[in-house]
Amino acid sequence: MIDEISAGGIVFFKNSILMLKKFNGDWVLPKGRVEENESLKETALREVYEETKAKATPIKYLGKISYEFSRTCYFDK
């Protein structure tokens, strides 16, 4: 199991929520890993900007989600 801390944001714009479509077709919110000496708020703002180019303003902390994942990669030959 991999222990990792990530942060992200829900971006509201004109009564809509901004979602990102991944290469596999899944829809996700912008998020990413916390870098060294970076707060959760700083990470959320950086990730939202890096992934969407949106300059966001934090409104409030919404909570914490815990989940597990693996980094198994499959390659076609």
MMTF fields as JSON, N, C-alpha, C and O atoms, coordinates in Angstrom:
{
  "mmtfVersion": "1.0.0",
  "mmtfProducer": "UNKNOWN",
  "numBonds": 307,
  "numAtoms": 308,
  "numGroups": 77,
  "numChains": 1,
  "numModels": 1,
  "chainsPerModel": [1],
  "groupsPerChain": [77],
  "chainIdList": ["A"],
  "bondAtomList": [4, 2, 8, 6, 12, 10, 16, 14, 20, 18, 24, 22, 28, 26, 32, 30, 36, 34, 40, 38, 44, 42, 48, 46, 52, 50, 56, 54, 60, 58, 64, 62, 68, 66, 72, 70, 76, 74, 80, 78, 84, 82, 88, 86, 92, 90, 96, 94, 100, 98, 104, 102, 108, 106, 112, 110, 116, 114, 120, 118, 124, 122, 128, 126, 132, 130, 136, 134, 140, 138, 144, 142, 148, 146, 152, 150, 156, 154, 160, 158, 164, 162, 168, 166, 172, 170, 176, 174, 180, 178, 184, 182, 188, 186, 192, 190, 196, 194, 200, 198, 204, 202, 208, 206, 212, 210, 216, 214, 220, 218, 224, 222, 228, 226, 232, 230, 236, 234, 240, 238, 244, 242, 248, 246, 252, 250, 256, 254, 260, 258, 264, 262, 268, 266, 272, 270, 276, 274, 280, 278, 284, 282, 288, 286, 292, 290, 296, 294, 300, 298, 304, 302],
  "bondOrderList": [1, 1, 1, 1, 1, 1, 1, 1, 1, 1, 1, 1, 1, 1, 1, 1, 1, 1, 1, 1, 1, 1, 1, 1, 1, 1, 1, 1, 1, 1, 1, 1, 1, 1, 1, 1, 1, 1, 1, 1, 1, 1, 1, 1, 1, 1, 1, 1, 1, 1, 1, 1, 1, 1, 1, 1, 1, 1, 1, 1, 1, 1, 1, 1, 1, 1, 1, 1, 1, 1, 1, 1, 1, 1, 1, 1],
  "groupList": [{"groupName": "MET", "atomNameList": ["N", "CA", "C", "O"], "elementList": ["N", "C", "C", "O"], "formalChargeList": [0, 0, 0, 0], "bondAtomList": [1, 0, 2, 1, 3, 2], "bondOrderList": [1, 1, 2], "singleLetterCode": "M", "chemCompType": "L-PEPTIDE LINKING"}, {"groupName": "ILE", "atomNameList": ["N", "CA", "C", "O"], "elementList": ["N", "C", "C", "O"], "formalChargeList": [0, 0, 0, 0], "bondAtomList": [1, 0, 2, 1, 3, 2], "bondOrderList": [1, 1, 2], "singleLetterCode": "I", "chemCompType": "L-PEPTIDE LINKING"}, {"groupName": "ASP", "atomNameList": ["N", "CA", "C", "O"], "elementList": ["N", "C", "C", "O"], "formalChargeList": [0, 0, 0, 0], "bondAtomList": [1, 0, 2, 1, 3, 2], "bondOrderList": [1, 1, 2], "singleLetterCode": "D", "chemCompType": "L-PEPTIDE LINKING"}, {"groupName": "GLU", "atomNameList": ["N", "CA", "C", "O"], "elementList": ["N", "C", "C", "O"], "formalChargeList": [0, 0, 0, 0], "bondAtomList": [1, 0, 2, 1, 3, 2], "bondOrderList": [1, 1, 2], "singleLetterCode": "E", "chemCompType": "L-PEPTIDE LINKING"}, {"groupName": "SER", "atomNameList": ["N", "CA", "C", "O"], "elementList": ["N", "C", "C", "O"], "formalChargeList": [0, 0, 0, 0], "bondAtomList": [1, 0, 2, 1, 3, 2], "bondOrderList": [1, 1, 2], "singleLetterCode": "S", "chemCompType": "L-PEPTIDE LINKING"}, {"groupName": "ALA", "atomNameList": ["N", "CA", "C", "O"], "elementList": ["N", "C", "C", "O"], "formalChargeList": [0, 0, 0, 0], "bondAtomList": [1, 0, 2, 1, 3, 2], "bondOrderList": [1, 1, 2], "singleLetterCode": "A", "chemCompType": "L-PEPTIDE LINKING"}, {"groupName": "GLY", "atomNameList": ["N", "CA", "C", "O"], "elementList": ["N", "C", "C", "O"], "formalChargeList": [0, 0, 0, 0], "bondAtomList": [1, 0, 2, 1, 3, 2], "bondOrderList": [1, 1, 2], "singleLetterCode": "G", "chemCompType": "PEPTIDE LINKING"}, {"groupName": "VAL", "atomNameList": ["N", "CA", "C", "O"], "elementList": ["N", "C", "C", "O"], "formalChargeList": [0, 0, 0, 0], "bondAtomList": [1, 0, 2, 1, 3, 2], "bondOrderList": [1, 1, 2], "singleLetterCode": "V", "chemCompType": "L-PEPTIDE LINKING"}, {"groupName": "PHE", "atomNameList": ["N", "CA", "C", "O"], "elementList": ["N", "C", "C", "O"], "formalChargeList": [0, 0, 0, 0], "bondAtomList": [1, 0, 2, 1, 3, 2], "bondOrderList": [1, 1, 2], "singleLetterCode": "F", "chemCompType": "L-PEPTIDE LINKING"}, {"groupName": "LYS", "atomNameList": ["N", "CA", "C", "O"], "elementList": ["N", "C", "C", "O"], "formalChargeList": [0, 0, 0, 0], "bondAtomList": [1, 0, 2, 1, 3, 2], "bondOrderList": [1, 1, 2], "singleLetterCode": "K", "chemCompType": "L-PEPTIDE LINKING"}, {"groupName": "ASN", "atomNameList": ["N", "CA", "C", "O"], "elementList": ["N", "C", "C", "O"], "formalChargeList": [0, 0, 0, 0], "bondAtomList": [1, 0, 2, 1, 3, 2], "bondOrderList": [1, 1, 2], "singleLetterCode": "N", "chemCompType": "L-PEPTIDE LINKING"}, {"groupName": "LEU", "atomNameList": ["N", "CA", "C", "O"], "elementList": ["N", "C", "C", "O"], "formalChargeList": [0, 0, 0, 0], "bondAtomList": [1, 0, 2, 1, 3, 2], "bondOrderList": [1, 1, 2], "singleLetterCode": "L", "chemCompType": "L-PEPTIDE LINKING"}, {"groupName": "TRP", "atomNameList": ["N", "CA", "C", "O"], "elementList": ["N", "C", "C", "O"], "formalChargeList": [0, 0, 0, 0], "bondAtomList": [1, 0, 2, 1, 3, 2], "bondOrderList": [1, 1, 2], "singleLetterCode": "W", "chemCompType": "L-PEPTIDE LINKING"}, {"groupName": "PRO", "atomNameList": ["N", "CA", "C", "O"], "elementList": ["N", "C", "C", "O"], "formalChargeList": [0, 0, 0, 0], "bondAtomList": [1, 0, 2, 1, 3, 2], "bondOrderList": [1, 1, 2], "singleLetterCode": "P", "chemCompType": "L-PEPTIDE LINKING"}, {"groupName": "ARG", "atomNameList": ["N", "CA", "C", "O"], "elementList": ["N", "C", "C", "O"], "formalChargeList": [0, 0, 0, 0], "bondAtomList": [1, 0, 2, 1, 3, 2], "bondOrderList": [1, 1, 2], "singleLetterCode": "R", "chemCompType": "L-PEPTIDE LINKING"}, {"groupName": "THR", "atomNameList": ["N", "CA", "C", "O"], "elementList": ["N", "C", "C", "O"], "formalChargeList": [0, 0, 0, 0], "bondAtomList": [1, 0, 2, 1, 3, 2], "bondOrderList": [1, 1, 2], "singleLetterCode": "T", "chemCompType": "L-PEPTIDE LINKING"}, {"groupName": "TYR", "atomNameList": ["N", "CA", "C", "O"], "elementList": ["N", "C", "C", "O"], "formalChargeList": [0, 0, 0, 0], "bondAtomList": [1, 0, 2, 1, 3, 2], "bondOrderList": [1, 1, 2], "singleLetterCode": "Y", "chemCompType": "L-PEPTIDE LINKING"}, {"groupName": "CYS", "atomNameList": ["N", "CA", "C", "O"], "elementList": ["N", "C", "C", "O"], "formalChargeList": [0, 0, 0, 0], "bondAtomList": [1, 0, 2, 1, 3, 2], "bondOrderList": [1, 1, 2], "singleLetterCode": "C", "chemCompType": "L-PEPTIDE LINKING"}],
  "groupTypeList": [0, 1, 2, 3, 1, 4, 5, 6, 6, 1, 7, 8, 8, 9, 10, 4, 1, 11, 0, 11, 9, 9, 8, 10, 6, 2, 12, 7, 11, 13, 9, 6, 14, 7, 3, 3, 10, 3, 4, 11, 9, 3, 15, 5, 11, 14, 3, 7, 16, 3, 3, 15, 9, 5, 9, 5, 15, 13, 1, 9, 16, 11, 6, 9, 1, 4, 16, 3, 8, 4, 14, 15, 17, 16, 8, 2, 9],
  "groupIdList": [1, 2, 3, 4, 5, 6, 7, 8, 9, 10, 11, 12, 13, 14, 15, 16, 17, 18, 19, 20, 21, 22, 23, 24, 25, 26, 27, 28, 29, 30, 31, 32, 33, 34, 35, 36, 37, 38, 39, 40, 41, 42, 43, 44, 45, 46, 47, 48, 49, 50, 51, 52, 53, 54, 55, 56, 57, 58, 59, 60, 61, 62, 63, 64, 65, 66, 67, 68, 69, 70, 71, 72, 73, 74, 75, 76, 77],
  "secStructList": [7, 7, 7, 7, 7, 3, 3, 3, 7, 7, 3, 3, 3, 6, 6, 3, 3, 3, 7, 3, 3, 7, 6, 6, 1, 7, 3, 3, 7, 7, 3, 3, 3, 7, 7, 6, 6, 7, 7, 2, 2, 2, 2, 2, 2, 2, 2, 2, 2, 2, 2, 2, 7, 7, 7, 7, 7, 7, 7, 7, 7, 7, 7, 7, 7, 7, 7, 7, 7, 7, 7, 7, 7, 7, 7, 7, 7],
  "xCoordList": [0.846, 0.0, 0.886, 1.966, 0.431, 1.174, 0.51, -0.688, 1.278, 0.76, 1.121, 2.289, 0.136, 0.344, -0.718, -1.852, -0.356, -1.321, -1.508, -0.542, -2.762, -3.108, -4.084, -4.699, -4.217, -5.205, -5.719, -5.024, -6.919, -7.515, -8.656, -8.824, -9.441, -10.525, -11.722, -11.623, -12.841, -14.054, -14.189, -14.335, -14.143, -14.172, -15.582, -16.075, -16.228, -17.56, -17.423, -16.655, -18.171, -18.16, -19.516, -19.916, -20.224, -21.537, -22.467, -22.971, -22.688, -23.583, -23.16, -23.989, -21.885, -21.353, -20.138, -19.514, -19.816, -18.612, -17.646, -18.02, -16.411, -15.385, -14.871, -14.424, -14.935, -14.42, -13.4, -13.458, -12.468, -11.442, -11.688, -12.009, -11.537, -11.716, -10.353, -9.504, -10.144, -8.873, -8.795, -9.792, -7.594, -7.363, -8.242, -8.568, -8.624, -9.448, -10.95, -11.772, -11.301, -12.703, -13.322, -14.445, -12.612, -13.127, -13.143, -12.291, -14.121, -14.205, -13.732, -14.154, -12.85, -12.256, -12.201, -12.326, -12.012, -11.746, -10.238, -9.471, -9.794, -8.35, -7.757, -8.271, -6.674, -5.989, -4.597, -4.286, -3.767, -2.425, -1.704, -2.227, -0.489, 0.31, 0.79, 1.123, 0.816, 1.375, 2.893, 3.509, 3.487, 4.94, 5.541, 4.84, 6.838, 7.526, 7.318, 7.426, 7.025, 6.813, 5.632, 5.621, 4.648, 3.487, 2.253, 2.085, 1.396, 0.158, -0.88, -0.729, -1.927, -3.011, -3.66, -3.989, -3.846, -4.442, -3.552, -4.045, -2.244, -1.311, -1.325, -1.289, -1.378, -1.437, -2.708, -2.664, -3.834, -5.111, -5.096, -5.501, -4.634, -4.584, -3.622, -3.936, -2.455, -1.466, -2.012, -1.901, -2.598, -3.115, -4.273, -4.344, -5.176, -6.277, -5.71, -6.168, -4.719, -4.139, -3.371, -3.539, -2.534, -1.743, -2.624, -2.3, -3.724, -4.562, -5.648, -6.177, -5.991, -7.099, -6.774, -7.503, -5.695, -5.316, -6.31, -6.296, -7.178, -8.121, -7.42, -6.783, -7.536, -7.0, -8.122, -8.992, -8.084, -9.181, -8.966, -7.847, -10.057, -10.041, -10.685, -11.833, -9.967, -10.551, -11.749, -11.713, -12.803, -13.982, -13.986, -14.104, -13.855, -13.787, -13.256, -13.293, -12.765, -12.294, -13.516, -14.391, -13.585, -14.764, -14.602, -15.599, -13.389, -13.218, -12.088, -11.283, -12.05, -10.963, -11.547, -12.564, -10.904, -11.295, -10.074, -8.985, -10.244, -9.161, -9.49, -10.633, -8.503, -8.706, -7.38, -6.32, -7.444, -6.252, -6.172, -7.192, -4.952, -4.744, -3.387, -2.548, -3.178, -1.872, -1.386, -2.17, -0.11, 0.475, 0.941, 2.111, 0.049, 0.374, 0.186, -0.86, 1.186, 1.118, 1.102, 1.835, 0.277, 0.203, 0.575, 0.092, 1.424, 1.871, 1.5, 1.684, 0.982, 0.698, 1.959, 2.695, 2.207, 3.381, 2.95, 3.788],
  "yCoordList": [-1.185, 0.0, 1.24, 1.242, 2.271, 3.521, 4.576, 4.827, 5.201, 6.313, 7.612, 7.865, 8.416, 9.66, 10.658, 10.276, 11.923, 12.974, 13.831, 14.305, 14.022, 14.84, 15.925, 15.842, 16.926, 17.981, 18.439, 18.33, 18.944, 19.418, 20.35, 20.815, 20.617, 21.553, 21.273, 20.599, 21.799, 21.793, 23.203, 24.156, 23.341, 24.655, 24.921, 24.216, 25.951, 26.368, 27.525, 28.457, 27.469, 28.551, 28.594, 27.629, 29.704, 29.888, 28.697, 28.097, 28.359, 27.268, 25.897, 24.993, 25.736, 24.451, 24.083, 24.943, 22.805, 22.314, 21.85, 21.09, 22.305, 21.937, 20.535, 20.26, 19.651, 18.285, 18.066, 18.709, 17.152, 16.82, 15.405, 14.509, 15.203, 13.873, 13.228, 13.75, 12.089, 11.373, 10.594, 10.429, 10.122, 9.385, 8.135, 7.704, 7.557, 6.341, 6.641, 5.725, 7.933, 8.326, 8.678, 9.18, 8.425, 8.786, 10.302, 11.005, 10.8, 12.218, 12.399, 11.666, 13.381, 13.602, 15.091, 15.936, 15.392, 16.765, 16.995, 16.042, 18.24, 18.5, 18.27, 18.779, 17.502, 17.234, 16.71, 16.332, 16.691, 16.156, 16.075, 16.47, 15.555, 15.331, 16.62, 17.593, 16.596, 17.703, 17.645, 16.608, 18.764, 18.84, 19.218, 19.707, 18.987, 19.266, 20.721, 21.634, 20.927, 22.257, 23.016, 24.246, 22.311, 22.946, 22.616, 21.48, 23.605, 23.367, 22.716, 22.714, 22.168, 21.592, 22.652, 22.385, 23.858, 24.947, 25.317, 25.503, 25.425, 25.75, 24.664, 24.961, 23.41, 22.3, 22.365, 22.23, 22.571, 22.634, 23.738, 23.515, 24.924, 26.041, 25.753, 26.043, 25.185, 24.869, 23.824, 23.984, 22.76, 21.691, 22.17, 21.829, 22.955, 23.502, 24.329, 24.211, 25.164, 26.001, 25.163, 25.36, 24.234, 23.417, 22.603, 22.451, 22.085, 21.193, 21.904, 21.34, 23.146, 23.834, 25.248, 25.814, 25.823, 27.231, 28.194, 29.389, 27.679, 28.53, 29.107, 28.375, 30.412, 31.067, 31.105, 31.975, 30.152, 29.954, 30.72, 31.105, 30.929, 31.519, 30.516, 30.124, 30.093, 29.122, 29.716, 30.869, 28.924, 29.353, 28.699, 29.378, 27.362, 26.671, 25.258, 24.7, 24.703, 23.32, 22.417, 22.611, 21.429, 20.566, 19.239, 18.627, 18.785, 17.531, 16.689, 17.129, 15.464, 14.535, 13.235, 12.752, 12.676, 11.389, 10.479, 10.881, 9.274, 8.294, 7.187, 6.734, 6.758, 5.674, 4.97, 5.494, 3.787, 3.015, 2.823, 2.731, 2.765, 2.489, 1.837, 1.876, 1.241, 0.657, 1.273, 1.797, 1.199, 1.757, 0.637, 0.584, -0.233, -1.317, -0.813, -0.258, -1.005, -0.574, -1.798, -2.76, -1.753, -2.825, -2.253, -1.19, -2.956, -2.497, -3.524, -4.724, -3.061, -3.94, -4.088, -3.122, -5.296, -5.522, -5.641, -5.832],
  "zCoordList": [0.0, 0.0, 0.0, 0.591, -0.653, -0.773, 0.1, -0.035, 1.0, 1.797, 1.101, 0.806, 0.847, 0.118, 0.556, 0.844, 0.605, 0.927, -0.311, -0.908, -0.689, -1.847, -1.421, -0.358, -2.249, -2.025, -3.381, -4.391, -3.391, -4.632, -4.331, -3.204, -5.357, -5.16, -6.041, -7.066, -5.621, -6.429, -6.977, -6.213, -8.289, -8.928, -9.443, -10.324, -8.881, -9.31, -10.29, -10.05, -11.402, -12.383, -13.068, -13.718, -12.926, -13.557, -13.314, -14.264, -12.058, -11.655, -12.17, -12.277, -12.487, -12.936, -12.093, -11.471, -12.08, -11.416, -12.491, -13.385, -12.405, -13.375, -13.073, -11.959, -14.06, -13.938, -15.05, -16.099, -14.807, -15.79, -16.298, -15.517, -17.611, -18.188, -18.37, -19.093, -17.712, -17.797, -19.111, -19.815, -19.421, -20.66, -20.77, -21.876, -19.638, -19.657, -19.667, -19.633, -19.714, -19.767, -18.426, -18.383, -17.328, -16.002, -15.83, -16.373, -15.071, -14.731, -13.297, -12.403, -13.076, -11.753, -11.438, -12.324, -10.165, -9.729, -9.776, -9.636, -9.97, -9.965, -8.578, -7.582, -8.523, -7.255, -7.549, -8.678, -6.524, -6.682, -5.359, -4.317, -5.419, -4.21, -3.567, -4.243, -2.248, -1.478, -1.612, -1.366, -2.003, -2.112, -0.76, 0.126, -0.613, 0.643, 1.07, 0.252, 2.339, 2.938, 2.329, 2.346, 1.798, 1.176, 2.017, 2.46, 2.236, 2.985, 2.069, 0.847, 2.671, 1.874, 0.993, -0.163, 1.535, 0.756, -0.427, -1.539, -0.191, -1.281, -2.356, -3.55, -1.921, -2.879, -3.703, -4.926, -3.05, -3.762, -4.81, -5.951, -4.436, -5.386, -6.54, -7.694, -6.232, -7.269, -8.237, -9.453, -7.704, -8.557, -9.43, -10.61, -8.856, -9.66, -10.804, -11.941, -10.515, -11.568, -12.597, -13.801, -12.135, -13.064, -14.006, -15.184, -13.496, -14.29, -15.088, -16.045, -14.706, -15.38, -15.842, -16.657, -15.333, -15.546, -14.902, -15.199, -14.019, -13.284, -12.057, -11.3, -11.862, -10.668, -9.638, -9.675, -8.727, -7.78, -6.486, -6.144, -5.782, -4.446, -3.499, -3.708, -2.459, -1.526, -0.788, -0.357, -0.645, 0.099, 1.477, 2.497, 1.496, 2.782, 2.585, 1.488, 3.677, 3.713, 3.768, 4.611, 2.875, 2.821, 3.543, 3.926, 3.735, 4.449, 3.915, 3.094, 4.406, 4.114, 3.575, 4.07, 2.566, 2.005, 2.056, 1.647, 2.548, 2.564, 1.569, 1.496, 0.814, -0.137, -0.371, -0.03, -0.952, -1.267, -2.774, -3.458, -3.277, -4.69, -4.861, -3.961, -6.017, -6.327, -7.629, -8.421, -7.826, -9.048, -9.965, -10.346, -10.31, -11.223, -12.644, -12.98, -13.463, -14.86, -15.765, -15.537, -16.773, -17.754, -19.113, -19.504, -19.819, -21.127, -22.185, -21.982, -23.305, -24.442, -25.264, -25.465, -25.739, -26.599, -28.035, -28.916]
}
